[in-house]
Amino acid sequence: MIDTITRTAWSSRTSVGTALLLTEIIDLRAELRQDLAALGDELAGLRRHMNEHLTAIRSELLRGQRKFRRRKMH
């Protein structure tokens, strides 16, 4: 009888522990998904920002190149 009670109590604790662990894993996965989504948004913003800077730098270089060619021809 004591063995049965002990096994039942142990089984109940194990089930509760497993349920808590699964809940924690589910919560961590949800947080990870949110963090990865936010990181993706940040990277997309950085990509746009860097493309804007690259476009401005290219334009500036092309203007400088045209000015240099005009001076060289004269």
C-alpha positions in Angstrom: 0.0 0.0 0.0 2.8 2.5 0.9 4.6 1.6 -2.3 1.4 2.3 -4.3 0.9 5.7 -2.6 4.6 6.6 -3.1 4.5 5.7 -6.8 1.2 7.6 -7.2 2.7 10.7 -5.5 5.9 10.4 -7.5 3.9 10.0 -10.7 1.8 13.0 -9.9 4.8 15.2 -9.2 6.5 14.0 -12.4 3.4 14.8 -14.4 3.2 18.3 -12.8 6.9 18.8 -13.4 6.5 17.7 -17.0 3.5 20.0 -17.5 5.4 22.9 -16.0 8.5 22.2 -18.2 6.3 22.0 -21.3 4.7 25.3 -20.5 8.1 26.9 -20.0 9.3 25.6 -23.3 6.1 26.8 -25.1 6.6 30.3 -23.5 10.3 30.4 -24.5 9.5 29.4 -28.1 6.9 32.2 -28.3 9.4 34.7 -26.9 12.0 33.5 -29.4 9.6 33.9 -32.3 8.8 37.4 -31.2 12.5 38.3 -30.8 13.3 36.8 -34.2 10.5 38.7 -35.8 11.7 42.0 -34.2 15.2 41.2 -35.3 14.0 40.7 -38.9 12.2 44.0 -38.7 15.4 45.7 -37.4 17.5 44.1 -40.2 15.0 45.2 -42.9 15.2 48.8 -41.5 19.0 48.7 -41.4 19.0 47.4 -45.0 16.8 50.3 -46.2 18.9 52.8 -44.3 22.1 51.5 -45.8 20.7 51.5 -49.3 19.7 55.1 -48.9 23.2 56.0 -47.8 24.7 53.9 -50.7 22.5 55.7 -53.2 23.5 59.1 -51.9 27.2 58.1 -51.9 26.9 56.8 -55.5 25.2 60.0 -56.6 27.9 62.1 -55.0 30.7 60.0 -56.7 29.0 60.3 -60.1 28.7 64.1 -59.7 32.4 64.3 -58.7 33.4 62.1 -61.6 31.5 64.3 -64.1 33.1 67.5 -62.6 36.5 65.9 -62.9 35.9 64.9 -66.5 34.8 68.4 -67.4 37.8 70.0 -65.8 40.1 67.5 -67.5 38.7 68.3 -70.9 39.3 72.1 -70.5 
